[in-house]
Amino acid sequence: MKNRWDAFQVSTADNENVVGLRVSSSKALGADADLVLHGGGNTSVKGTLDNVFGQTQKVLFVKGSGWDLKTIEAAGFPPVDLDYLLRLSELNSLSDSDMMKHLSLALLDPKAPTPSVEAILHALIPFNYVDHTHADAVVAISNSPNGAELLSQLYGDEVLILPYIMPGFVLAKQVAEFTANVDWSRLKGIVLLHHGIFTFDDDAKTSYDMMIHLVDMAEEFLLAKLPIAELAAGAYTPDLSDAAALSELRANAGVLFGGPVQLRLDCSSEAVGFAALPNVESLATRGPLTPDHTLHTKAFAAIFNEDLHAGLSQFADRYADYFSSYASDHHQCLDKMPRYGVWRGKGLIYFAANAKRVEIVRDIVSHTVKSIQMSEALGGWQTLPFKDLFDVEYWELEQAKLKSASVRPEFDGKVALVTGAASGIGAACVELLLSQGAAVIGLDRAAEFKDSSTSSSFLSLQCDVTDSTALEAALRTGVLKFGGIDLLVSNAGSFPLSTSLSAMTDAEWDSSISVNLTSHMKVLRSALPYLKHGFDPAVVVIGSKNVPAPGPGAGAYSAAKAGLTQLARVAALELGQFGIRVNTLHPNAVYDTAIWSDDVLQNRAQHYGLSVEAYKTSNILGAELRSVDVANAVIQLLGRSFSKTTGAQIPVDGGNDRVI
């Protein structure tokens, strides 16, 4: 376990600010995924604040809801009245909902985030700095048959080992009870079985160093039992049939979820090795690494063999039995879609509402499968009973969130394919789709476009869409990452220099037809198997004003775009039976696109006897069009506003007298 203190240490001047130091040491913990993942873990610091009456109040600055230790800032530590928390700890009982109400009442800043459910516990620990992580190594030992005994042997009487209990008021009372007669000065940490580990001190560095030391001891212990090199590994290369199967699985999973979802196939050596274990079905269905993970991964995995649909149905049936076994009248059943599954011999499949949440599931599961194998080396992977896991997944605080859940963005969970995505209209479409929740597979032949993705929801692939083989490979890569394709923006194109028919060469003609017509057919043909399984699938083809109103000198371009428009009309007729809508936009004079180079722009302006500026606004509205104007129209056609429209041709040109 690497000690990252030096890398995250704040300046000496900032050390006088307890919250500033708390932020830095929290980030040092959050930087290590083996300690905390996606909102896991908690940290706090005790300090003081002067109120409006000139009085000094004792305050607990504790991690707030929605913040992650990896990226937390001072705003993520809401100030809570420490004395109020200590008084709450003296109550005999307090429901979780009442506890959260009182935590809000104890807030000293009404605009601050909701304090952690473990705020009372942090208040009870009599040290200024408290660090809490879900360290993989500690939990892996804990999740073995003799976990408590092994941890006691490892740490001796310097670390208190406590049985699992759900976070909140009851956990705080449990710790208070077990530590009533403890000499805190001799205690270096507390382990909550199946949950995590606490360290504490009045000095931030001492508390942090102790966390690293105790976790390092656990890792060394595990390495002695099972070296990392002995973790199961394998190899598998997915093909087009796997992508097709995944697309159909995604459609069926969306039925269980109640809307668009995203899937990812993980064929890493670790995932394939785990999926090949003889007893993988037993291992993957015993429970998660920590009960908190049920909120992200559910209590058990799905198991897939050749028939993926059968595996999905079996999971749904098992989940229904799980719910009925432990639910009370006040429980509302969650969706029956798995969050991860084992595809025997091929790897792991992750399911979630969108790409961001798929990343969370992937991260958690990757740590889980490693810990499972380490626990097996200690005698067997052993988690909490399903009743305890159910209590976390259906915690009253989580159930309350369902009633206040915000509406999903229109394209949340959907996957869009955009060609010519590196610039102009394509880039504008990518940006708008991402902003409204979609995951985007962007294709462009520009070399600099390769691996230019900056978001987990965006996959940029260098691809020449005139190359059928490269196109199919690119779509396979995109589908293996996101699970399918729902939306297609067929945009790639080129605008050649003005050339009369008498001067036209065969190469110029063939090039325009290849890029502006044939490539669109190839894209549609390759995407169709996935679109058929898409959620409200829709296609928007980017045509041109030159279709209804061609101009001299643009014969190759006009003919190609006219053919493309006819292709889109035929596609609308053929694909309607699958619920796929196909509409065409005819932009004109969108000058921030790659096809409008300075030379092309000057040439066209001269052709019409206009200045460049006059040419740019030579439409009825006198408006200069931008890529985002076209992208806005694309988004509307892809969305629910035009859910009953197909085969349409719509101009985006500021009004052209020849078109009108």
C-alpha positions in Angstrom: 0.0 0.0 0.0 1.6 3.2 -1.2 1.9 6.1 1.2 0.8 9.2 -0.8 1.1 11.7 1.9 3.9 13.7 0.4 2.1 14.0 -3.0 -1.0 15.4 -1.4 0.5 17.4 1.5 -0.8 21.0 1.7 1.5 24.0 2.3 2.6 24.9 5.9 0.4 27.9 5.8 -2.6 25.9 4.9 -1.9 23.4 7.7 -3.3 26.0 10.1 -6.7 25.4 8.3 -8.0 22.1 9.6 -10.4 21.8 6.7 -7.7 22.4 4.2 -5.6 19.7 5.7 -8.6 17.4 5.9 -9.2 17.9 2.2 -5.7 17.0 1.2 -5.4 13.9 3.4 -8.8 12.8 2.2 -7.6 13.1 -1.4 -4.6 11.0 -0.5 -6.9 8.2 0.6 -9.2 8.7 -2.3 -6.4 8.4 -4.8 -6.0 4.7 -4.0 -8.8 2.6 -5.5 -7.8 -0.3 -3.1 -9.0 1.9 -0.2 -12.2 3.6 -1.5 -14.3 3.5 -4.6 -17.0 5.9 -5.9 -18.2 7.7 -2.8 -17.1 5.0 -0.4 -15.3 5.8 2.8 -15.7 8.8 5.1 -13.4 11.3 6.7 -13.9 14.1 9.2 -12.1 16.6 11.3 -13.2 18.4 14.5 -12.7 22.1 14.8 -14.5 25.4 15.7 -16.5 28.2 14.1 -17.6 31.6 15.4 -21.3 32.1 15.1 -23.1 35.4 14.4 -23.4 36.0 18.2 -19.6 36.0 18.6 -19.7 32.5 20.3 -17.2 29.8 19.4 -18.9 26.5 18.5 -17.4 23.0 18.4 -17.9 21.7 14.9 -17.5 18.3 13.1 -16.6 18.8 9.4 -17.6 15.5 7.9 -17.8 14.3 4.3 -21.1 15.2 2.7 -23.4 13.2 0.6 -22.5 13.1 -3.1 -18.8 13.8 -2.6 -16.0 11.5 -3.5 -12.8 11.4 -1.5 -10.8 11.3 -4.7 -12.0 14.8 -5.8 -13.4 16.3 -2.6 -13.0 20.0 -1.8 -13.7 22.1 1.3 -17.3 22.5 0.2 -17.7 18.7 0.6 -17.2 18.9 4.4 -20.4 20.4 5.8 -20.0 21.9 9.3 -22.2 20.1 11.9 -22.8 21.1 15.5 -20.6 18.7 17.4 -22.5 19.0 20.7 -25.8 18.3 18.9 -24.4 15.1 17.5 -23.1 14.0 20.9 -26.5 14.6 22.4 -28.1 12.5 19.7 -25.7 9.7 20.5 -27.2 9.6 24.0 -30.6 8.7 22.8 -31.8 5.1 23.2 -33.1 4.9 19.7 -33.4 6.9 16.5 -34.8 5.8 13.2 -32.6 6.4 10.1 -35.1 8.9 8.7 -35.2 10.8 12.0 -31.5 10.7 12.2 -31.1 12.3 8.8 -33.7 15.0 9.8 -31.6 15.8 12.9 -28.4 15.8 11.0 -29.9 18.5 8.8 -31.0 20.4 11.9 -27.5 20.2 13.2 -26.0 21.7 10.0 -24.5 25.1 10.6 -24.7 26.0 6.9 -28.2 25.4 5.3 -26.6 25.4 1.8 -24.1 22.7 2.7 -24.5 19.0 1.5 -26.2 16.5 3.7 -23.8 15.1 6.3 -22.7 11.5 6.2 -24.9 8.9 7.9 -21.8 8.1 10.0 -21.5 11.6 11.4 -22.6 10.6 14.9 -20.0 7.8 14.9 -17.3 10.2 13.8 -18.4 12.6 16.6 -18.0 9.9 19.2 -14.5 9.0 18.3 -12.4 11.2 20.6 -9.8 12.4 18.1 -9.7 15.4 15.8 -9.1 13.4 12.6 -11.0 10.3 11.7 -10.3 8.2 8.5 -12.6 5.4 7.3 -12.0 3.3 4.2 -13.4 0.1 2.7 -9.9 -1.3 2.1 -10.0 -4.3 -0.2 -7.4 -6.3 1.7 -9.1 -5.9 5.1 -12.5 -6.7 3.8 -11.2 -9.7 1.8 -9.8 -11.2 5.1 -13.0 -10.3 6.8 -15.0 -12.2 4.2 -13.3 -15.5 4.9 -14.7 -18.2 7.3 -12.4 -17.2 10.2 -12.1 -13.5 9.2 -12.5 -12.1 12.7 -9.9 -14.5 14.2 -7.4 -13.8 11.4 -7.7 -10.0 11.8 -7.3 -10.4 15.6 -4.2 -12.4 15.1 -2.9 -9.9 12.6 -3.5 -6.7 14.6 -3.6 -8.0 18.2 -5.3 -5.8 20.8 -4.3 -2.6 19.1 -7.3 -2.8 16.6 -10.8 -3.4 17.8 -12.7 -6.0 15.7 -16.4 -5.4 15.6 -19.3 -7.4 14.0 -21.1 -6.0 11.1 -23.9 -3.6 11.6 -25.5 -1.2 9.2 -24.1 2.4 9.1 -26.1 5.0 11.0 -27.3 5.5 14.5 -27.2 1.8 15.5 -23.6 1.5 14.4 -22.7 4.6 16.4 -24.3 3.1 19.5 -22.5 -0.2 18.9 -19.1 1.4 18.8 -20.0 3.5 21.9 -20.9 0.3 23.7 -17.8 -1.6 22.7 -15.4 1.3 23.5 -17.0 2.4 26.8 -14.1 1.0 28.8 -11.4 1.2 26.1 -8.2 3.1 26.5 -8.4 5.0 23.2 -4.7 6.1 23.5 -3.7 2.4 23.0 -6.1 1.8 20.1 -4.8 2.3 16.6 -7.9 1.4 14.6 -11.3 -0.2 14.4 -12.4 -2.9 11.9 -16.0 -3.3 11.1 -16.3 -6.8 9.7 -17.5 -7.0 6.0 -17.4 -3.2 5.9 -14.1 -1.4 6.5 -11.5 0.1 8.8 -11.2 3.3 10.9 -8.0 5.1 12.0 -7.9 8.3 14.0 -5.6 10.7 15.8 -5.3 14.4 16.6 -2.7 14.7 13.9 -3.9 14.2 10.3 -0.6 12.6 9.1 -0.5 10.1 12.0 -4.1 9.0 11.3 -3.3 8.7 7.6 -0.1 6.8 8.1 -1.8 4.4 10.5 -4.4 3.6 7.8 -1.7 2.9 5.3 0.2 0.8 7.8 -2.8 -1.4 8.8 -3.9 -1.9 5.3 -0.4 -2.7 4.2 -0.2 -5.4 6.9 -3.4 -7.0 5.5 -2.1 -6.9 2.0 1.2 -8.5 3.0 -0.8 -11.2 4.8 -2.9 -11.9 1.7 0.1 -11.9 -0.6 1.7 -14.6 1.5 -1.4 -16.7 1.0 -2.1 -16.0 -2.7 0.5 -14.0 -4.7 -1.1 -11.6 -7.2 0.5 -13.7 -10.0 -1.8 -16.6 -9.0 -5.0 -14.8 -9.6 -6.9 -16.4 -12.4 -6.2 -15.0 -15.9 -7.4 -15.8 -19.3 -7.7 -14.6 -22.9 -10.6 -14.1 -25.2 -11.1 -11.9 -28.3 -14.7 -10.9 -28.9 -16.0 -11.0 -32.5 -19.0 -9.5 -34.4 -21.3 -12.2 -33.1 -20.5 -11.2 -29.5 -21.4 -7.6 -30.3 -24.7 -8.7 -31.9 -25.5 -10.9 -28.9 -24.7 -8.0 -26.5 -27.0 -5.7 -28.4 -29.9 -8.1 -28.1 -29.1 -8.7 -24.4 -29.2 -4.9 -23.9 -32.6 -4.6 -25.4 -33.9 -7.4 -23.1 -32.2 -5.9 -20.0 -33.8 -2.5 -20.8 -37.2 -4.2 -20.5 -36.3 -5.3 -16.9 -34.9 -1.8 -16.1 -37.8 0.1 -17.6 -35.8 2.2 -20.1 -32.5 2.6 -22.1 -29.5 1.0 -20.4 -25.9 0.5 -21.3 -23.8 -2.6 -21.2 -20.1 -3.4 -21.5 -18.2 -6.6 -22.1 -15.0 -6.9 -20.2 -12.6 -9.3 -21.8 -9.5 -8.3 -19.7 -7.4 -11.2 -18.7 -8.6 -10.9 -15.1 -12.3 -10.9 -16.1 -11.9 -13.8 -18.5 -9.9 -15.8 -15.9 -12.5 -15.3 -13.3 -15.3 -16.2 -15.7 -13.4 -19.5 -16.5 -13.2 -20.6 -12.8 -15.1 -24.0 -12.4 -17.0 -22.7 -9.3 -17.6 -19.1 -10.7 -21.4 -19.4 -10.4 -21.1 -20.1 -6.7 -18.6 -17.4 -6.2 -20.4 -14.6 -8.1 -23.7 -15.2 -6.4 -22.7 -15.3 -2.7 -22.7 -11.5 -2.3 -20.7 -8.3 -2.8 -17.4 -7.2 -1.3 -19.1 -4.9 1.1 -22.9 -4.6 1.8 -22.7 -1.0 0.5 -21.9 -2.3 -2.9 -25.4 -3.7 -3.3 -26.5 -0.2 -4.1 -24.3 -0.4 -7.2 -24.0 -4.1 -8.1 -27.0 -5.7 -6.4 -26.6 -8.7 -4.1 -25.5 -11.2 -6.7 -24.5 -11.5 -10.3 -26.2 -13.0 -13.3 -24.7 -16.2 -14.9 -24.7 -16.4 -18.7 -24.0 -19.4 -20.8 -24.7 -19.6 -24.6 -28.3 -18.4 -24.2 -27.9 -14.9 -22.8 -31.7 -14.3 -22.6 -32.1 -17.4 -20.5 -29.4 -16.1 -18.1 -31.2 -12.8 -17.8 -34.6 -14.4 -17.1 -33.0 -16.7 -14.5 -31.5 -13.6 -12.7 -34.9 -11.8 -12.8 -36.6 -14.8 -11.3 -34.0 -15.2 -8.6 -34.1 -11.5 -7.8 -37.9 -11.7 -7.5 -37.5 -14.6 -5.0 -34.9 -12.6 -3.1 -37.2 -9.6 -2.8 -40.3 -11.6 -1.8 -38.2 -13.5 0.9 -37.2 -10.4 2.8 -39.6 -7.6 1.8 -42.2 -6.0 4.0 -45.3 -4.1 2.8 -43.5 -0.8 2.8 -40.8 -2.0 0.4 -40.9 -1.0 -3.3 -39.3 -3.5 -5.5 -36.4 -2.2 -7.5 -35.8 -3.2 -11.1 -34.8 -6.8 -11.8 -31.9 -6.0 -14.1 -28.5 -7.4 -13.0 -25.6 -5.0 -12.6 -23.0 -7.5 -13.6 -22.9 -10.9 -15.0 -20.4 -13.7 -15.7 -20.3 -14.8 -19.3 -18.6 -18.2 -19.0 -15.3 -18.3 -20.7 -15.7 -14.8 -22.3 -15.5 -12.4 -19.4 -17.8 -10.1 -17.4 -20.8 -8.0 -18.5 -21.6 -4.7 -16.7 -25.1 -3.2 -16.8 -26.2 0.3 -15.7 -28.4 3.2 -16.6 -25.6 5.1 -18.4 -21.9 5.0 -19.1 -20.9 6.8 -15.9 -22.6 4.2 -13.8 -21.2 1.4 -15.9 -17.8 2.7 -15.0 -18.7 2.5 -11.3 -19.9 -1.1 -11.6 -16.8 -2.0 -13.5 -14.5 -0.6 -10.9 -16.3 -2.2 -8.0 -16.5 -5.6 -9.7 -12.9 -5.6 -10.7 -11.9 -5.2 -7.0 -14.5 -7.7 -6.0 -13.3 -10.6 -8.2 -9.8 -10.1 -7.0 -10.9 -10.1 -3.3 -13.1 -13.2 -3.9 -10.0 -15.2 -5.0 -8.0 -14.0 -2.0 -10.8 -14.9 0.4 -11.0 -18.3 -1.3 -7.3 -18.8 -0.5 -8.1 -18.2 3.2 -10.8 -20.9 3.2 -13.7 -19.6 1.2 -15.4 -16.5 0.0 -18.0 -15.7 2.7 -20.3 -12.7 2.7 -23.1 -11.5 4.9 -26.5 -13.4 4.8 -28.8 -12.1 2.1 -31.1 -10.6 4.7 -28.4 -8.2 5.7 -27.6 -7.4 2.1 -31.3 -6.8 1.4 -31.5 -4.4 4.4 -28.8 -2.3 2.8 -30.2 -2.4 -0.7 -33.7 -1.6 0.6 -32.6 0.8 3.3 -35.3 3.3 4.1 -33.0 6.2 3.1 -32.5 4.6 -0.3 -36.2 3.9 -0.7 -36.8 7.5 0.0 -34.5 8.5 -2.9 -36.8 6.6 -5.3 -39.7 9.0 -4.5 -37.5 12.0 -5.1 -35.6 10.8 -8.1 -35.2 13.4 -10.8 -36.3 12.7 -14.4 -33.7 11.2 -16.6 -32.2 13.4 -19.3 -33.9 12.6 -22.6 -31.0 10.6 -24.1 -29.8 9.1 -20.8 -28.8 5.5 -21.4 -29.0 5.8 -25.2 -26.0 5.2 -27.5 -25.5 7.4 -30.5 -23.2 6.9 -33.5 -21.9 10.0 -35.2 -19.8 10.0 -38.3 -17.6 12.9 -39.3 -17.4 13.6 -35.5 -14.1 15.4 -35.3 -15.3 18.9 -36.4 -18.2 21.0 -37.6 -21.7 19.6 -37.5 -20.5 16.2 -36.3 -18.6 17.6 -33.3 -21.5 19.9 -32.4 -23.9 16.8 -32.5 -21.5 14.9 -30.2 -21.4 17.8 -27.7 -25.2 18.1 -27.6 -25.8 14.4 -27.3 -23.3 14.1 -24.4 -24.9 17.0 -22.7 -28.3 15.3 -22.8 -27.1 12.0 -21.4 -26.2 9.9 -24.4 -23.1 7.9 -24.8 -21.5 8.6 -28.2 -19.4 6.6 -30.6 -17.7 9.1 -32.8 -16.0 8.1 -36.1 -13.7 10.3 -38.2 -10.8 9.6 -40.5 -8.7 12.4 -39.0 -5.6 10.9 -37.4 -5.8 13.3 -34.4 -9.3 12.0 -33.6 -8.0 8.7 -32.5 -8.3 8.3 -28.7 -9.4 11.9 -28.2 -12.1 10.9 -25.8 -12.3 12.9 -22.6 -15.3 11.3 -21.1 -16.4 7.8 -20.1 -19.5 8.5 -22.3 -17.5 9.3 -25.5 -15.5 6.8 -27.6 -13.6 8.4 -30.4 -12.4 6.1 -33.2 -10.4 6.9 -36.2 -12.2 5.3 -39.1 -12.6 5.8 -42.8 -16.3 5.2 -43.3 -15.7 4.2 -47.0 -13.9 1.1 -45.7 -16.5 -1.5 -44.9 -14.1 -3.7 -42.9 -12.8 -0.8 -40.8 -16.4 0.4 -40.3 -17.6 -3.0 -38.9 -14.6 -3.3 -36.6 -15.3 0.3 -35.3 -18.9 -0.5 -34.6 -18.0 -3.7 -32.9 -15.7 -1.8 -30.6 -18.4 0.7 -29.8 -21.0 -1.9 -29.1 -18.7 -3.9 -26.8 -18.2 -0.7 -24.8 -21.7 0.6 -24.7 -23.9 -2.3 -25.6 -25.7 -1.2 -28.7 -26.7 1.7 -31.0 -30.0 3.6 -30.7 -29.2 6.8 -32.7 -27.3 7.4 -35.9 -26.2 10.8 -37.2 -24.9 10.0 -40.7 -22.9 13.1 -41.3 -19.5 12.4 -42.8 -19.0 14.2 -46.1 -16.7 16.4 -48.3 -17.3 19.4 -50.5 -15.1 19.4 -53.5 -13.8 22.5 -55.3 -16.2 24.0 -57.8 -15.8 22.0 -61.1 -17.9 22.2 -64.2 -19.1 18.9 -65.7 -16.9 19.5 -68.8 -13.9 19.7 -66.5 -14.9 16.9 -64.2 -12.4 14.0 -63.8 -13.4 10.4 -63.1 -11.5 10.6 -59.8 -13.3 13.7 -58.6 -16.7 12.2 -59.4 -15.9 8.8 -57.9 -14.5 10.4 -54.7 -17.6 12.5 -54.1 -20.0 9.5 -54.7 -17.9 7.3 -52.4 -17.8 9.8 -49.5 -21.1 11.6 -49.9 -23.3 8.6 -50.9 -21.8 5.1 -50.7 -20.3 5.6 -47.3 -23.7 6.5 -45.8 -25.1 3.2 -47.2 -22.3 1.3 -45.6 -22.7 3.0 -42.3 -26.5 2.4 -42.3 -26.0 -1.2 -43.3 -23.4 -1.9 -40.6 -25.4 -0.1 -37.9 -28.7 -1.7 -38.8 -28.3 -5.0 -36.8 -27.8 -2.9 -33.7 -30.5 -0.3 -34.5 -33.1 -3.1 -34.7 -32.5 -3.7 -31.0 -32.2 0.0 -30.1 -34.4 2.0 -27.8 -36.6 4.3 -29.9 -34.1 4.0 -32.7 -33.7 7.0 -35.1 -31.5 8.1 -37.9 -30.7 11.6 -39.1 -29.0 11.9 -42.5 -27.2 15.2 -43.2 -28.1 16.1 -46.8 -27.7 19.5 -48.5 -29.5 22.5 -49.9 -28.0 21.3 -53.2 -30.6 18.5 -53.3 -33.7 20.8 -53.8 -31.6 23.7 -55.3 -28.4 22.5 -56.9 -25.8 25.0 -58.1 -23.5 25.1 -61.1 -20.0 23.8 -60.4 -21.2 21.3 -57.8 -22.4 18.4 -60.0 -20.6 15.6 -58.2 -21.6 16.9 -54.8 -25.2 17.6 -55.7 -25.7 14.3 -57.4 -24.3 12.4 -54.4 -26.4 14.3 -51.9 -29.5 13.7 -54.1 -28.8 10.0 -54.2 -28.3 10.1 -50.4 -31.6 11.7 -49.9 -33.3 9.1 -52.0 -31.4 6.4 -50.0 -32.8 7.9 -46.8 -36.3 7.8 -48.2 -36.0 4.2 -49.1 -34.5 3.5 -45.6 -37.5 5.2 -44.0 -39.8 2.8 -46.0 -37.9 -0.3 -45.2 -37.0 0.3 -41.6 -40.3 1.5 -40.3 -41.3 -2.0 -39.6 -38.5 -2.1 -36.9 -39.6 1.2 -35.4 -36.6 2.9 -36.9 -37.2 6.5 -38.0 -35.1 8.0 -40.8 -35.2 11.7 -41.5 -33.0 14.1 -43.5 -31.7 17.6 -42.8 -30.7 19.9 -45.7 -28.2 22.5 -44.3 -26.8 25.3 -46.4 -23.8 27.5 -45.9 -22.7 26.3 -42.5 -19.4 28.0 -42.6 -17.7 26.6 -39.4 -17.5 23.1 -41.0 -14.4 21.5 -42.4 -15.8 21.4 -46.0 -15.8 25.2 -46.1 -12.1 25.9 -46.4 -11.1 29.5 -47.1 -10.5 28.5 -50.8 -13.9 26.9 -51.2 -15.6 29.8 -49.5 -13.8 32.4 -51.7 -14.5 30.3 -54.8 -18.2 30.0 -54.2 -18.6 33.7 -53.3 -16.9 34.7 -56.5 -19.1 32.3 -58.4 -22.2 34.2 -57.3 -20.5 37.6 -57.6 -20.6 38.3 -53.8 -18.2 39.2 -51.1 -17.5 36.4 -48.6 -19.4 38.2 -45.9 -22.4 38.8 -48.1 -22.3 35.2 -49.3 -22.4 34.0 -45.6 -25.7 35.8 -45.0 -27.3 35.4 -48.4 -30.5 33.9 -47.1 -34.0 35.2 -46.4 -33.3 35.7 -42.6 -30.0 37.3 -43.3 -28.5 34.9 -40.7 -25.1 33.2 -40.6 -25.6 29.5 -39.8 -23.3 27.6 -37.4 -22.8 23.9 -36.8 -24.7 24.1 -33.5 -27.8 25.3 -35.4 -27.8 22.1 -37.4 -27.0 20.0 -34.4 -30.0 21.4 -32.5 -32.2 20.3 -35.4 -30.6 16.9 -35.3 -31.3 16.5 -31.6 -34.9 17.4 -32.1 -35.3 14.9 -34.9 -33.7 12.1 -32.8 -35.8 12.9 -29.7 -39.3 12.4 -28.6 -40.5 15.7 -30.2 -40.5 13.9 -33.6 -41.3 10.4 -32.4 -44.0 10.1 -35.1 -42.1 11.5 -38.0 -40.1 9.6 -40.6 -39.1 10.2 -44.2 -39.1 14.0 -43.7 -36.7 16.4 -45.4 -36.2 19.6 -43.4 -34.1 22.6 -44.5 -31.7 24.3 -42.1 -30.6 27.2 -44.2 -31.9 30.5 -43.0 -34.5 30.4 -45.8 -33.4 30.0 -49.4 -35.5 31.5 -52.1 -34.7 28.8 -54.5 -35.7 26.1 -52.0 -38.9 27.9 -51.0 
